[in-house]
Amino acid sequence: MPLIDSEPNALANVYARSLFELVEKDGGRSAVEETMAEIEGVLDIARTDAQFSEFLSSPAVSAADREKSLNRIFGGRVSDRTLKFLLVLNRKGRLGNLMPIAAAMDQIAQAKFGRVEVDVYTASPLDDSGRQTIKDRLSRVLGKDVVLHPYLDPGMIGGVKLQIGDQLIDGSVATQLRAMQDKLANEGAANLRAKMGEMLG
């Protein structure tokens, strides 16, 4: 049974808020962001490694055995608070809910710190300068601290697509070409109809 990938629910919100408040009290915003990045790192492994995802959530693995493995895998690689949180979830049988918990914590952080997560899709990898330019422009437009998540989309010719929450802003070259093609086709048809009207009138 892989990790549950769903929208944050009441359970996820309870765990996320508890972790957020503890970490913020202990180390402020930087500690919250570090913890969120570490949890996202764990989830990145789970997304690319089905066996690891199964290990995190499978009822066939005892909590005691999983705890030993978690200590061995992440001890010294993540902060103590992140490891402790993973161990708490393991003992409560809630490790399979790590994805919605992480999503809920991200929502809390966005509301608290004025952050917004933006997925950026490009045809080729963005360099540091390109990422910073996009981040600065979006921060000015949105009036928030932007956290970029760059992704490659080989199907794009060029340009940029931005996903902000459930809103997609498509500035890709392929989309612009399609729009031009549609416009030419529509205008061409309209002109033809007008000329036919003149001839028949």
Residue pairs with C-beta under 8 A, 6 or more apart in sequence:
1 54
1 57
1 58
1 59
1 96
2 46
2 50
2 53
2 54
2 57
3 43
3 46
3 53
3 56
3 57
3 96
3 98
3 99
4 57
4 96
4 97
4 99
4 100
5 99
5 100
6 99
6 100
7 100
7 103
8 16
8 100
8 101
8 103
8 104
8 107
9 100
11 94
11 97
11 100
12 97
12 100
12 101
12 103
12 104
13 104
15 89
15 94
15 97
15 101
15 104
16 101
16 102
16 104
16 105
16 107
16 108
17 104
17 108
19 35
19 85
19 101
19 105
20 32
20 105
20 108
20 109
20 112
22 81
23 31
23 32
23 35
23 81
24 31
24 32
24 112
26 81
27 34
29 113
31 81
32 109
32 113
33 109
34 79
35 79
35 81
35 82
35 85
36 102
36 105
36 106
36 109
38 78
38 79
38 82
39 82
39 85
39 98
39 101
39 102
39 105
40 102
41 78
42 74
42 78
42 82
42 86
42 98
43 98
43 99
43 102
45 52
46 52
46 53
46 56
46 98
47 53
55 61
55 66
55 69
56 66
56 95
56 96
56 98
57 95
57 96
63 90
63 91
63 93
66 90
66 95
67 87
67 90
67 91
70 83
70 86
70 87
70 90
71 83
71 87
74 82
74 83
74 86
75 83
86 95
86 98
89 95
89 97
89 98
89 101
94 101
106 117
109 115
110 116
110 117
113 145
114 143
114 144
114 145
115 144
115 145
115 146
115 147
116 138
116 142
116 144
116 145
116 146
116 147
116 164
116 165
117 147
117 149
117 164
118 138
118 146
118 147
118 148
118 149
118 162
118 163
118 164
119 149
119 151
119 162
119 163
119 164
120 126
120 131
120 134
120 148
120 149
120 150
120 151
120 160
120 161
120 162
121 151
121 152
121 153
121 156
121 160
121 161
121 162
121 163
121 172
122 150
122 151
122 152
122 153
122 156
122 159
122 160
122 161
123 152
123 153
123 154
123 156
123 157
123 158
123 159
123 172
124 152
125 150
125 152
126 134
126 150
131 148
131 150
134 148
134 160
135 146
135 148
138 146
138 148
138 162
139 145
139 146
142 164
153 161
153 172
155 174
156 172
156 173
156 174
157 172
157 173
157 174
157 177
158 172
158 173
159 171
159 172
159 173
159 174
159 175
159 176
160 171
160 172
161 168
161 169
161 170
161 171
161 172
162 168
162 169
162 171
163 169
